[in-house]
Amino acid sequence: MPVECREKIVDEPKPGAIAGALLAHYDTHARNLSWRVSPSDRRAGVRPDPYRVWLSEVMLQQTTVAAVTGYFERFTSRWPNVEALAAAPDADVLAAWAGLGYYARARNLIACARAIATDHQGRFPDTEAGLRALPGIGDYTAAAVAAIAFDRPSAVVDANVERVTARLFAIETPLPAARIQIRACVSDITPAARPGDFAQAMMDLGATICTPRSPSCLLCPLAQHCAARGAGIAESLPVKPPKKARPQRIGTAWWIEQDGRVLLIQRPGSGILGGMRALPDDGWSARSDGNAQPPVTGQWQRIDAAVAHVFTHFSLGLALALYRGPQIDKVAIENLNGAVWWPVEEIAEAGLPTLFAKAAAIAIQHR
């Protein structure tokens, strides 16, 4: 094992002992997930579908299993393979993604599906290098798909695996600097046989036993190998840097309703909530507040309610104003990108991102 791992352990366990203990536990306690092939099915010769593995890994980035499950099932029911997803209109995919957050993932999903369908005859590359060359696939996703779908001995490191490994080897270097060492350790203990199951077993261990708070060390199949447990410091690892305060931004969304239809626009393809249908707003961003200027002149009623929403790098307080007249003609809105009059009764089908879905709900209460 490399120095980075070896120097942390007095009685160094063999990598094979770690993998063997964890895989034995996984064979009995693996989570039943919609996108996963169970250990018993794997032994019976069932192979994971690379499309389902890839789709689940993209959805699970910074999102919980509980939040992803329903989306995954709806996506795979509507688009059962990568060719079907590649042929889907952007607006349909973005609408189906609405509420899952981190919308750049959806745009990358579309681009990647089309690259696979067009340039790879609908087949996923079976190596990390080949997968990394696809749009929107980074190191983690490439490693996960390579290991789980193709049994490549790749070092798969998500947040759960990061935590398990930091504790297993008592890595006290703070994140993110520790990630090079963590990845080296994961690479060392990943077995040549069943690397996909091993990766999923590590994820399960972090999700169910080696949890951020109050890890269940007495239930852990790797307890006897864990240096942090032996030192009594398991719960303090991994060491994380202090969180930076998010800047607070303010903006306004505009509800324009006429004849039972509300005006929606399409946000620019890049940037926050890119390509999504939304209510018109006043140009707020991560760097600045909105300008409070409505998209059309007329009578406006400001609602005494606001939507609080947290993005990765900032928080937003979104106020809401309702248009009260006069009637708007087509010329007044022709400069609004993708403007469409949407039936209010069908607003749930518009695929609004969570921020604007909350704003719409408030507006409907005050119509």
Secondary structure, DSSP 4 states (H G I P E B T S, - for coil): --HHHHTT-SSPPPHHHHHHHHHHHHHHH----TT---HHHHHTTPPPPHHHHHHHHHHHTTS-HHHHHHHHHHHHHHS-SHHHHHHS-HHHHHHHHTTS--THHHHHHHHHHHHHHHHSTT---SSHHHHHTSTT--HHHHHHHHHHHH--------HHHHHHHHHHTT--SPTTTTHHHHHHHHHHH--SSSHHHHHHHHHHHHHHTS-SSS--GGG-TTGGG-HHHHHT-GGG-S--PPPPPPPEEEEEEEE-EETTEEEEEE--SSSTTTT-EE--B----SSS------SS-SEEEEEEEEEEEE-SS-EEEEEEEEEEESPPPHHHHTTSTT-EEEEGGGGGGS---HHHHHHHHHHHHT-
